Amino acid sequence: MKKSTIFLIILVAIFFTSTLYLLNKESNKSKSISPTKQNEINPVETMPPTIIPTDSINSEKGTVTGNLCYPSEGIPPGTIVAKNISTGETFTQKYDGTAVDPSSKFSFPLSPGIYHFKFEVGSGGSAGYYNKCAKTMTSADCTPDENHQHLDVLVESDQTTSEISLCDFYYTSDQETMMKSTF
């Protein structure tokens, strides 16, 4: 009899424990399903998208074309950099390089403005600038410091500005410092 009483007490305890467990689980389940203010989704008023025809975007831009040079048989990979001198904003265009050709053409579409240009070779390497020296590449034009000052390039809507040579890699360390600081 003693054994059956102990067995009955254990059975009742298991029953009450499991009942409490199931009630608690059911209570938590209903809490997670019921909506709260945190779970509510408020509709947000959205603006319709603005559609700008690509023709109008392209027609606002002008194009700069010219040559890339490098003092070697080929031109290494690099970056053409255009800086709007009014806003200070810079624009870049990657160049993959050529194996044999010592000069290569580029075409760079830009918004209207006045720009300075350079061709950077590698990361932090040398740069070929557009200036009076780059236009002629004669020693008379490449010796004086003032001929290493950046030349302004005017970009106008729907116009092509051509013959911009990014070829001045021939400068002293003082001239290079001046060109880097004024770019």
Rosetta constraint file for C-alpha pairs under 8 A:
AtomPair CA 1 CA 5 HARMONIC 6.25 0.50
AtomPair CA 2 CA 6 HARMONIC 6.34 0.50
AtomPair CA 3 CA 7 HARMONIC 6.08 0.50
AtomPair CA 4 CA 8 HARMONIC 5.99 0.50
AtomPair CA 5 CA 9 HARMONIC 6.20 0.50
AtomPair CA 6 CA 10 HARMONIC 6.20 0.50
AtomPair CA 7 CA 11 HARMONIC 6.12 0.50
AtomPair CA 8 CA 12 HARMONIC 6.16 0.50
AtomPair CA 9 CA 13 HARMONIC 6.14 0.50
AtomPair CA 10 CA 14 HARMONIC 6.18 0.50
AtomPair CA 11 CA 15 HARMONIC 6.18 0.50
AtomPair CA 12 CA 16 HARMONIC 6.21 0.50
AtomPair CA 13 CA 17 HARMONIC 6.06 0.50
AtomPair CA 14 CA 18 HARMONIC 6.03 0.50
AtomPair CA 15 CA 19 HARMONIC 6.07 0.50
AtomPair CA 16 CA 20 HARMONIC 6.09 0.50
AtomPair CA 17 CA 21 HARMONIC 6.11 0.50
AtomPair CA 18 CA 22 HARMONIC 6.12 0.50
AtomPair CA 19 CA 23 HARMONIC 6.13 0.50
AtomPair CA 20 CA 24 HARMONIC 6.05 0.50
AtomPair CA 21 CA 25 HARMONIC 6.12 0.50
AtomPair CA 22 CA 26 HARMONIC 6.08 0.50
AtomPair CA 23 CA 27 HARMONIC 6.09 0.50
AtomPair CA 24 CA 28 HARMONIC 6.25 0.50
AtomPair CA 25 CA 29 HARMONIC 6.18 0.50
AtomPair CA 26 CA 30 HARMONIC 6.33 0.50
AtomPair CA 27 CA 31 HARMONIC 6.38 0.50
AtomPair CA 28 CA 32 HARMONIC 6.37 0.50
AtomPair CA 29 CA 33 HARMONIC 6.47 0.50
AtomPair CA 30 CA 34 HARMONIC 6.13 0.50
AtomPair CA 35 CA 39 HARMONIC 5.99 0.50
AtomPair CA 35 CA 40 HARMONIC 6.83 0.50
AtomPair CA 36 CA 40 HARMONIC 6.44 0.50
AtomPair CA 52 CA 56 HARMONIC 7.22 0.50
AtomPair CA 52 CA 57 HARMONIC 7.48 0.50
AtomPair CA 53 CA 57 HARMONIC 6.88 0.50
AtomPair CA 54 CA 58 HARMONIC 6.15 0.50
AtomPair CA 55 CA 59 HARMONIC 5.95 0.50
AtomPair CA 56 CA 60 HARMONIC 6.35 0.50
AtomPair CA 57 CA 61 HARMONIC 7.04 0.50
AtomPair CA 59 CA 157 HARMONIC 6.40 0.50
AtomPair CA 59 CA 158 HARMONIC 5.56 0.50
AtomPair CA 60 CA 111 HARMONIC 6.50 0.50
AtomPair CA 60 CA 112 HARMONIC 7.31 0.50
AtomPair CA 60 CA 157 HARMONIC 4.90 0.50
AtomPair CA 60 CA 158 HARMONIC 6.46 0.50
AtomPair CA 61 CA 109 HARMONIC 6.22 0.50
AtomPair CA 61 CA 110 HARMONIC 5.28 0.50
AtomPair CA 61 CA 111 HARMONIC 4.48 0.50
AtomPair CA 61 CA 112 HARMONIC 6.11 0.50
AtomPair CA 61 CA 156 HARMONIC 7.06 0.50
AtomPair CA 61 CA 157 HARMONIC 4.87 0.50
AtomPair CA 61 CA 158 HARMONIC 5.94 0.50
AtomPair CA 61 CA 159 HARMONIC 7.93 0.50
AtomPair CA 62 CA 109 HARMONIC 5.67 0.50
AtomPair CA 62 CA 110 HARMONIC 5.47 0.50
AtomPair CA 62 CA 111 HARMONIC 6.09 0.50
AtomPair CA 62 CA 112 HARMONIC 6.25 0.50
AtomPair CA 62 CA 155 HARMONIC 5.61 0.50
AtomPair CA 62 CA 156 HARMONIC 5.19 0.50
AtomPair CA 62 CA 157 HARMONIC 4.62 0.50
AtomPair CA 62 CA 158 HARMONIC 4.90 0.50
AtomPair CA 62 CA 159 HARMONIC 4.97 0.50
AtomPair CA 62 CA 160 HARMONIC 5.87 0.50
AtomPair CA 62 CA 161 HARMONIC 7.77 0.50
AtomPair CA 63 CA 107 HARMONIC 6.63 0.50
AtomPair CA 63 CA 108 HARMONIC 5.48 0.50
AtomPair CA 63 CA 109 HARMONIC 4.24 0.50
AtomPair CA 63 CA 110 HARMONIC 5.96 0.50
AtomPair CA 63 CA 155 HARMONIC 6.92 0.50
AtomPair CA 63 CA 158 HARMONIC 7.54 0.50
AtomPair CA 63 CA 159 HARMONIC 6.34 0.50
AtomPair CA 63 CA 160 HARMONIC 4.65 0.50
AtomPair CA 63 CA 161 HARMONIC 6.18 0.50
AtomPair CA 64 CA 107 HARMONIC 5.70 0.50
AtomPair CA 64 CA 108 HARMONIC 5.10 0.50
AtomPair CA 64 CA 109 HARMONIC 6.31 0.50
AtomPair CA 64 CA 110 HARMONIC 7.50 0.50
AtomPair CA 64 CA 155 HARMONIC 7.15 0.50
AtomPair CA 64 CA 160 HARMONIC 5.69 0.50
AtomPair CA 64 CA 161 HARMONIC 4.76 0.50
AtomPair CA 64 CA 162 HARMONIC 5.79 0.50
AtomPair CA 64 CA 164 HARMONIC 7.34 0.50
AtomPair CA 65 CA 105 HARMONIC 7.17 0.50
AtomPair CA 65 CA 106 HARMONIC 5.48 0.50
AtomPair CA 65 CA 107 HARMONIC 4.37 0.50
AtomPair CA 65 CA 108 HARMONIC 6.31 0.50
AtomPair CA 65 CA 160 HARMONIC 7.13 0.50
AtomPair CA 65 CA 161 HARMONIC 6.24 0.50
AtomPair CA 65 CA 162 HARMONIC 4.67 0.50
AtomPair CA 65 CA 163 HARMONIC 6.28 0.50
AtomPair CA 65 CA 164 HARMONIC 6.23 0.50
AtomPair CA 66 CA 105 HARMONIC 5.54 0.50
AtomPair CA 66 CA 106 HARMONIC 5.50 0.50
AtomPair CA 66 CA 107 HARMONIC 6.81 0.50
AtomPair CA 66 CA 162 HARMONIC 5.62 0.50
AtomPair CA 66 CA 163 HARMONIC 4.56 0.50
AtomPair CA 66 CA 164 HARMONIC 4.32 0.50
AtomPair CA 66 CA 165 HARMONIC 5.37 0.50
AtomPair CA 66 CA 166 HARMONIC 7.65 0.50
AtomPair CA 67 CA 103 HARMONIC 6.25 0.50
AtomPair CA 67 CA 104 HARMONIC 5.32 0.50
AtomPair CA 67 CA 105 HARMONIC 4.48 0.50
AtomPair CA 67 CA 106 HARMONIC 6.06 0.50
AtomPair CA 67 CA 163 HARMONIC 6.97 0.50
AtomPair CA 67 CA 164 HARMONIC 6.34 0.50
AtomPair CA 67 CA 165 HARMONIC 4.66 0.50
AtomPair CA 67 CA 166 HARMONIC 6.22 0.50
AtomPair CA 67 CA 167 HARMONIC 7.62 0.50
AtomPair CA 68 CA 75 HARMONIC 7.83 0.50
AtomPair CA 68 CA 103 HARMONIC 5.39 0.50
AtomPair CA 68 CA 104 HARMONIC 5.09 0.50
AtomPair CA 68 CA 105 HARMONIC 6.12 0.50
AtomPair CA 68 CA 106 HARMONIC 7.05 0.50
AtomPair CA 68 CA 119 HARMONIC 7.27 0.50
AtomPair CA 68 CA 165 HARMONIC 6.06 0.50
AtomPair CA 68 CA 166 HARMONIC 5.17 0.50
AtomPair CA 68 CA 167 HARMONIC 6.10 0.50
AtomPair CA 69 CA 75 HARMONIC 6.74 0.50
AtomPair CA 69 CA 102 HARMONIC 6.12 0.50
AtomPair CA 69 CA 103 HARMONIC 4.67 0.50
AtomPair CA 69 CA 104 HARMONIC 6.78 0.50
AtomPair CA 69 CA 128 HARMONIC 7.38 0.50
AtomPair CA 69 CA 165 HARMONIC 7.47 0.50
AtomPair CA 69 CA 166 HARMONIC 6.32 0.50
AtomPair CA 69 CA 167 HARMONIC 4.74 0.50
AtomPair CA 70 CA 74 HARMONIC 7.08 0.50
AtomPair CA 70 CA 75 HARMONIC 5.56 0.50
AtomPair CA 70 CA 76 HARMONIC 7.86 0.50
AtomPair CA 70 CA 102 HARMONIC 6.37 0.50
AtomPair CA 70 CA 103 HARMONIC 7.07 0.50
AtomPair CA 70 CA 128 HARMONIC 7.50 0.50
AtomPair CA 70 CA 167 HARMONIC 6.59 0.50
AtomPair CA 70 CA 169 HARMONIC 7.14 0.50
AtomPair CA 71 CA 102 HARMONIC 7.54 0.50
AtomPair CA 71 CA 169 HARMONIC 7.31 0.50
AtomPair CA 72 CA 102 HARMONIC 6.44 0.50
AtomPair CA 73 CA 99 HARMONIC 7.43 0.50
AtomPair CA 73 CA 100 HARMONIC 5.46 0.50
AtomPair CA 73 CA 101 HARMONIC 6.38 0.50
AtomPair CA 73 CA 102 HARMONIC 5.07 0.50
AtomPair CA 74 CA 97 HARMONIC 7.51 0.50
AtomPair CA 74 CA 98 HARMONIC 5.49 0.50
AtomPair CA 74 CA 99 HARMONIC 4.76 0.50
AtomPair CA 74 CA 100 HARMONIC 4.44 0.50
AtomPair CA 74 CA 101 HARMONIC 5.14 0.50
AtomPair CA 74 CA 102 HARMONIC 4.82 0.50
AtomPair CA 74 CA 103 HARMONIC 7.56 0.50
AtomPair CA 75 CA 97 HARMONIC 5.14 0.50
AtomPair CA 75 CA 98 HARMONIC 5.15 0.50
AtomPair CA 75 CA 99 HARMONIC 6.64 0.50
AtomPair CA 75 CA 100 HARMONIC 7.56 0.50
AtomPair CA 75 CA 101 HARMONIC 7.02 0.50
AtomPair CA 75 CA 102 HARMONIC 6.10 0.50
AtomPair CA 75 CA 103 HARMONIC 7.06 0.50
AtomPair CA 75 CA 104 HARMONIC 7.85 0.50
AtomPair CA 76 CA 96 HARMONIC 7.32 0.50
AtomPair CA 76 CA 97 HARMONIC 4.57 0.50
AtomPair CA 76 CA 98 HARMONIC 6.49 0.50
AtomPair CA 76 CA 99 HARMONIC 7.73 0.50
AtomPair CA 76 CA 121 HARMONIC 6.62 0.50
AtomPair CA 76 CA 122 HARMONIC 7.75 0.50
AtomPair CA 77 CA 94 HARMONIC 7.74 0.50
AtomPair CA 77 CA 95 HARMONIC 5.47 0.50
AtomPair CA 77 CA 96 HARMONIC 4.57 0.50
AtomPair CA 77 CA 97 HARMONIC 4.11 0.50
AtomPair CA 77 CA 98 HARMONIC 7.67 0.50
AtomPair CA 77 CA 121 HARMONIC 6.36 0.50
AtomPair CA 77 CA 122 HARMONIC 6.68 0.50
AtomPair CA 78 CA 94 HARMONIC 6.11 0.50
AtomPair CA 78 CA 95 HARMONIC 5.22 0.50
AtomPair CA 78 CA 96 HARMONIC 6.72 0.50
AtomPair CA 78 CA 97 HARMONIC 7.04 0.50
AtomPair CA 78 CA 119 HARMONIC 6.78 0.50
AtomPair CA 78 CA 120 HARMONIC 5.44 0.50
AtomPair CA 78 CA 121 HARMONIC 4.36 0.50
AtomPair CA 78 CA 122 HARMONIC 5.45 0.50
AtomPair CA 79 CA 92 HARMONIC 6.34 0.50
AtomPair CA 79 CA 93 HARMONIC 5.60 0.50
AtomPair CA 79 CA 94 HARMONIC 4.57 0.50
AtomPair CA 79 CA 95 HARMONIC 5.65 0.50
AtomPair CA 79 CA 119 HARMONIC 5.68 0.50
AtomPair CA 79 CA 120 HARMONIC 5.16 0.50
AtomPair CA 79 CA 121 HARMONIC 6.60 0.50
AtomPair CA 79 CA 122 HARMONIC 7.88 0.50
AtomPair CA 80 CA 92 HARMONIC 5.53 0.50
AtomPair CA 80 CA 93 HARMONIC 5.10 0.50
AtomPair CA 80 CA 94 HARMONIC 6.31 0.50
AtomPair CA 80 CA 95 HARMONIC 7.06 0.50
AtomPair CA 80 CA 117 HARMONIC 7.31 0.50
AtomPair CA 80 CA 118 HARMONIC 5.95 0.50
AtomPair CA 80 CA 119 HARMONIC 4.46 0.50
AtomPair CA 80 CA 120 HARMONIC 6.32 0.50
AtomPair CA 81 CA 90 HARMONIC 6.69 0.50
AtomPair CA 81 CA 91 HARMONIC 5.76 0.50
AtomPair CA 81 CA 92 HARMONIC 4.61 0.50
AtomPair CA 81 CA 93 HARMONIC 6.66 0.50
AtomPair CA 81 CA 117 HARMONIC 5.68 0.50
AtomPair CA 81 CA 118 HARMONIC 5.36 0.50
AtomPair CA 81 CA 119 HARMONIC 6.15 0.50
AtomPair CA 81 CA 120 HARMONIC 7.34 0.50
AtomPair CA 82 CA 90 HARMONIC 5.58 0.50
AtomPair CA 82 CA 91 HARMONIC 5.15 0.50
AtomPair CA 82 CA 92 HARMONIC 6.34 0.50
AtomPair CA 82 CA 115 HARMONIC 6.04 0.50
AtomPair CA 82 CA 116 HARMONIC 5.70 0.50
AtomPair CA 82 CA 117 HARMONIC 4.69 0.50
AtomPair CA 82 CA 118 HARMONIC 6.83 0.50
AtomPair CA 83 CA 88 HARMONIC 6.20 0.50
AtomPair CA 83 CA 89 HARMONIC 5.73 0.50
AtomPair CA 83 CA 90 HARMONIC 4.26 0.50
AtomPair CA 83 CA 91 HARMONIC 6.33 0.50
AtomPair CA 83 CA 115 HARMONIC 5.16 0.50
AtomPair CA 83 CA 116 HARMONIC 5.25 0.50
AtomPair CA 83 CA 117 HARMONIC 6.53 0.50
AtomPair CA 83 CA 183 HARMONIC 7.49 0.50
AtomPair CA 84 CA 88 HARMONIC 5.34 0.50
AtomPair CA 84 CA 89 HARMONIC 5.44 0.50
AtomPair CA 84 CA 90 HARMONIC 6.29 0.50
AtomPair CA 84 CA 113 HARMONIC 6.47 0.50
AtomPair CA 84 CA 114 HARMONIC 5.71 0.50
AtomPair CA 84 CA 115 HARMONIC 4.45 0.50
AtomPair CA 84 CA 116 HARMONIC 6.75 0.50
AtomPair CA 85 CA 89 HARMONIC 7.58 0.50
AtomPair CA 85 CA 114 HARMONIC 6.03 0.50
AtomPair CA 85 CA 115 HARMONIC 5.56 0.50
AtomPair CA 85 CA 116 HARMONIC 6.88 0.50
AtomPair CA 86 CA 113 HARMONIC 7.58 0.50
AtomPair CA 86 CA 114 HARMONIC 7.05 0.50
AtomPair CA 93 CA 108 HARMONIC 7.48 0.50
AtomPair CA 98 CA 104 HARMONIC 7.88 0.50
AtomPair CA 110 CA 155 HARMONIC 7.12 0.50
AtomPair CA 111 CA 155 HARMONIC 7.06 0.50
AtomPair CA 111 CA 156 HARMONIC 7.52 0.50
AtomPair CA 111 CA 157 HARMONIC 7.17 0.50
AtomPair CA 112 CA 154 HARMONIC 7.55 0.50
AtomPair CA 112 CA 155 HARMONIC 4.80 0.50
AtomPair CA 112 CA 156 HARMONIC 4.71 0.50
AtomPair CA 112 CA 157 HARMONIC 5.77 0.50
AtomPair CA 113 CA 154 HARMONIC 5.99 0.50
AtomPair CA 113 CA 155 HARMONIC 5.25 0.50
AtomPair CA 113 CA 156 HARMONIC 6.82 0.50
AtomPair CA 114 CA 152 HARMONIC 6.10 0.50
AtomPair CA 114 CA 153 HARMONIC 5.43 0.50
AtomPair CA 114 CA 154 HARMONIC 4.58 0.50
AtomPair CA 114 CA 155 HARMONIC 6.11 0.50
AtomPair CA 115 CA 152 HARMONIC 5.73 0.50
AtomPair CA 115 CA 153 HARMONIC 5.08 0.50
AtomPair CA 115 CA 154 HARMONIC 6.52 0.50
AtomPair CA 115 CA 155 HARMONIC 7.53 0.50
AtomPair CA 116 CA 130 HARMONIC 7.28 0.50
AtomPair CA 116 CA 150 HARMONIC 6.30 0.50
AtomPair CA 116 CA 151 HARMONIC 6.52 0.50
AtomPair CA 116 CA 152 HARMONIC 5.65 0.50
AtomPair CA 116 CA 153 HARMONIC 6.27 0.50
AtomPair CA 116 CA 183 HARMONIC 7.06 0.50
AtomPair CA 117 CA 129 HARMONIC 6.17 0.50
AtomPair CA 117 CA 130 HARMONIC 5.68 0.50
AtomPair CA 117 CA 150 HARMONIC 7.80 0.50
AtomPair CA 117 CA 166 HARMONIC 7.09 0.50
AtomPair CA 118 CA 127 HARMONIC 6.30 0.50
AtomPair CA 118 CA 128 HARMONIC 5.45 0.50
AtomPair CA 118 CA 129 HARMONIC 4.27 0.50
AtomPair CA 118 CA 130 HARMONIC 6.09 0.50
AtomPair CA 118 CA 166 HARMONIC 5.79 0.50
AtomPair CA 119 CA 127 HARMONIC 5.29 0.50
AtomPair CA 119 CA 128 HARMONIC 4.97 0.50
AtomPair CA 119 CA 129 HARMONIC 6.41 0.50
AtomPair CA 119 CA 166 HARMONIC 5.97 0.50
AtomPair CA 120 CA 124 HARMONIC 7.66 0.50
AtomPair CA 120 CA 125 HARMONIC 6.74 0.50
AtomPair CA 120 CA 126 HARMONIC 6.13 0.50
AtomPair CA 120 CA 127 HARMONIC 4.31 0.50
AtomPair CA 120 CA 128 HARMONIC 6.57 0.50
AtomPair CA 121 CA 125 HARMONIC 5.48 0.50
AtomPair CA 121 CA 126 HARMONIC 5.72 0.50
AtomPair CA 121 CA 127 HARMONIC 5.92 0.50
AtomPair CA 122 CA 126 HARMONIC 7.68 0.50
AtomPair CA 126 CA 169 HARMONIC 7.29 0.50
AtomPair CA 127 CA 168 HARMONIC 7.75 0.50
AtomPair CA 127 CA 169 HARMONIC 6.25 0.50
AtomPair CA 128 CA 166 HARMONIC 5.14 0.50
AtomPair CA 128 CA 167 HARMONIC 4.84 0.50
AtomPair CA 128 CA 168 HARMONIC 4.60 0.50
AtomPair CA 128 CA 169 HARMONIC 4.70 0.50
AtomPair CA 129 CA 134 HARMONIC 7.00 0.50
AtomPair CA 129 CA 150 HARMONIC 7.27 0.50
AtomPair CA 129 CA 165 HARMONIC 7.92 0.50
AtomPair CA 129 CA 166 HARMONIC 4.95 0.50
AtomPair CA 129 CA 167 HARMONIC 5.99 0.50
AtomPair CA 129 CA 168 HARMONIC 4.98 0.50
AtomPair CA 129 CA 169 HARMONIC 7.02 0.50
AtomPair CA 130 CA 134 HARMONIC 5.59 0.50
AtomPair CA 130 CA 135 HARMONIC 7.43 0.50
AtomPair CA 130 CA 150 HARMONIC 6.10 0.50
AtomPair CA 130 CA 151 HARMONIC 6.30 0.50
AtomPair CA 130 CA 164 HARMONIC 6.80 0.50
AtomPair CA 130 CA 165 HARMONIC 5.89 0.50
AtomPair CA 130 CA 166 HARMONIC 4.80 0.50
AtomPair CA 130 CA 167 HARMONIC 6.64 0.50
AtomPair CA 130 CA 168 HARMONIC 6.53 0.50
AtomPair CA 131 CA 135 HARMONIC 6.55 0.50
AtomPair CA 131 CA 147 HARMONIC 6.54 0.50
AtomPair CA 131 CA 148 HARMONIC 5.66 0.50
AtomPair CA 131 CA 149 HARMONIC 5.90 0.50
AtomPair CA 131 CA 150 HARMONIC 4.88 0.50
AtomPair CA 131 CA 151 HARMONIC 4.95 0.50
AtomPair CA 131 CA 168 HARMONIC 7.19 0.50
AtomPair CA 132 CA 136 HARMONIC 6.89 0.50
AtomPair CA 132 CA 141 HARMONIC 6.67 0.50
AtomPair CA 132 CA 142 HARMONIC 7.67 0.50
AtomPair CA 132 CA 147 HARMONIC 5.10 0.50
AtomPair CA 132 CA 148 HARMONIC 6.51 0.50
AtomPair CA 132 CA 149 HARMONIC 7.53 0.50
AtomPair CA 132 CA 150 HARMONIC 7.88 0.50
AtomPair CA 132 CA 151 HARMONIC 7.08 0.50
AtomPair CA 133 CA 137 HARMONIC 5.19 0.50
AtomPair CA 133 CA 138 HARMONIC 6.94 0.50
AtomPair CA 133 CA 141 HARMONIC 5.07 0.50
AtomPair CA 133 CA 142 HARMONIC 4.68 0.50
AtomPair CA 133 CA 147 HARMONIC 5.74 0.50
AtomPair CA 133 CA 148 HARMONIC 6.29 0.50
AtomPair CA 133 CA 168 HARMONIC 6.21 0.50
AtomPair CA 134 CA 142 HARMONIC 7.98 0.50
AtomPair CA 134 CA 165 HARMONIC 5.92 0.50
AtomPair CA 134 CA 166 HARMONIC 6.40 0.50
AtomPair CA 134 CA 167 HARMONIC 4.96 0.50
AtomPair CA 134 CA 168 HARMONIC 4.73 0.50
AtomPair CA 135 CA 164 HARMONIC 7.62 0.50
AtomPair CA 135 CA 165 HARMONIC 6.26 0.50
AtomPair CA 135 CA 167 HARMONIC 7.95 0.50
AtomPair CA 136 CA 141 HARMONIC 7.00 0.50
AtomPair CA 137 CA 141 HARMONIC 6.78 0.50
AtomPair CA 137 CA 142 HARMONIC 6.55 0.50
AtomPair CA 137 CA 167 HARMONIC 7.93 0.50
AtomPair CA 137 CA 168 HARMONIC 7.55 0.50
AtomPair CA 138 CA 142 HARMONIC 6.13 0.50
AtomPair CA 139 CA 143 HARMONIC 5.86 0.50
AtomPair CA 140 CA 144 HARMONIC 7.62 0.50
AtomPair CA 141 CA 147 HARMONIC 6.22 0.50
AtomPair CA 142 CA 147 HARMONIC 6.28 0.50
AtomPair CA 142 CA 148 HARMONIC 7.12 0.50
AtomPair CA 142 CA 170 HARMONIC 7.26 0.50
AtomPair CA 142 CA 171 HARMONIC 7.55 0.50
AtomPair CA 143 CA 147 HARMONIC 7.49 0.50
AtomPair CA 144 CA 148 HARMONIC 7.48 0.50
AtomPair CA 145 CA 149 HARMONIC 7.46 0.50
AtomPair CA 145 CA 175 HARMONIC 6.32 0.50
AtomPair CA 148 CA 168 HARMONIC 7.95 0.50
AtomPair CA 148 CA 171 HARMONIC 7.67 0.50
AtomPair CA 148 CA 175 HARMONIC 6.80 0.50
AtomPair CA 148 CA 179 HARMONIC 7.09 0.50
AtomPair CA 149 CA 179 HARMONIC 6.52 0.50
AtomPair CA 150 CA 179 HARMONIC 7.23 0.50
AtomPair CA 150 CA 183 HARMONIC 7.60 0.50
AtomPair CA 153 CA 161 HARMONIC 7.77 0.50
AtomPair CA 154 CA 161 HARMONIC 7.38 0.50
AtomPair CA 155 CA 159 HARMONIC 7.22 0.50
AtomPair CA 155 CA 160 HARMONIC 7.53 0.50
AtomPair CA 155 CA 161 HARMONIC 6.61 0.50
AtomPair CA 156 CA 160 HARMONIC 7.66 0.50
AtomPair CA 171 CA 175 HARMONIC 5.69 0.50
AtomPair CA 171 CA 176 HARMONIC 6.12 0.50
AtomPair CA 172 CA 176 HARMONIC 6.12 0.50
AtomPair CA 173 CA 177 HARMONIC 6.15 0.50
AtomPair CA 174 CA 178 HARMONIC 6.28 0.50
AtomPair CA 175 CA 179 HARMONIC 6.18 0.50
AtomPair CA 176 CA 180 HARMONIC 6.08 0.50
AtomPair CA 177 CA 181 HARMONIC 6.07 0.50
AtomPair CA 178 CA 182 HARMONIC 6.20 0.50
AtomPair CA 179 CA 183 HARMONIC 6.06 0.50
